[in-house]
Amino acid sequence: MSEETNIKHVKRDTKEVKSMIQRLNRIEGQVRGVKNMLEENRYCVDILTQVASIQAALNGFNKQLLADHIKSCVCEDIRAGNDYAVDELCELLKKLMKN
């Protein structure tokens, strides 16, 4: 079985997708900014402050995506009798919380 057959797809609201892409675009811009700071030999503390900002932005993205996932995918699976969704969610939370 190839990896492609294991790929799941979810129908997302257009507004939700647009909002998430905007968040990622801002994060991408922040990462490029840190790269420029490094190339310009900027002060370490300034770079680390920007990296902390990026981490906070990624955490915010994760929180929103996780909330959306629970409200849609997990609830739908449980209503359909697919209790594996709870196990999958628990494993996901372990991964997210190990950092």
N, C-alpha and C positions, 0 to 999 in steps of 0.2 A: 504494500500500500504506500503510495507516494505521500509526501507531506501535503501536497495541494489538496488531496481529498479530505484532509483533516481541518481545512480552513473553514471557520464559521463566518457567516455574514449576518449583519444586523441592519434593519431598516431604521435609519435615524432621521429625525426631523431636520429639514433644511436649515432652520434657524439655529438649531443645536450644532450642526456641523460647521456652519459659518462662524459661530462663536468660538468653537474649539480650534478651528484653523487660525483665527485671529490671535488666540492665545499662543499657539505654537509659532506663529510668525513673529510675535513679540519676543518670545524666548530665543528663537533663531537669531534675531537681531542682537539680543543681549550676548549671545555666544560669539557672534562675529565681533562685537565690541570688545569682548575680553581678549579675543585673538589679536585685535589691533592694539590693545593696551600692552599686551605681551611683546608684540613686534616693536612697539615704541619704547620699550624698556621702562614702563611705568612702575611706580612704587608698588611693592608686593601687597601692602595692606589695601590699596585701592582695588587691585585685581581681586583679592580674596573677598572684598566687600561685594563686588559685582558677581562673583561666583555664588556667594550666599544668596544674593537676589535671584539668580537663575534657579538655584535649588528651591527657593520658596515658590517661585513661579511654577516650577514643575510639580511641586507638592500640591499647589492649588489646582493645577490641571488634573492630577491624579484624583484628588478629592471629588472634583466635579464628575469625572468619568466614572469613578466608582459609584457615586450616588446614582447617576443615570443608569448604570449597569444593574444595581440592586433594584431600582424602581421599575425597570423594564424587564430585562432578561431573566434575572433571578426570580422575580415574582411570577412571570409568565411560565417559567419552567416548573415552579412549585405548583401553580394552579393546574398545570398539565400532568401533575403526578411525577415529575422528574426530580426526585429528591437529590440526585447527584449534583444539582446546582448548588446546594448548600455545602457539600464537600469541596466543590470547585472554588466557591467563594472563600472558604476557610483556608485553602491552600494559597489562594491569591493574597489574602490578608497576611499570611506568614511571609510571603515574598516581599510585600510592601513594607512590612514592619521590621524587617531584618536590618535595614539601613539605619 
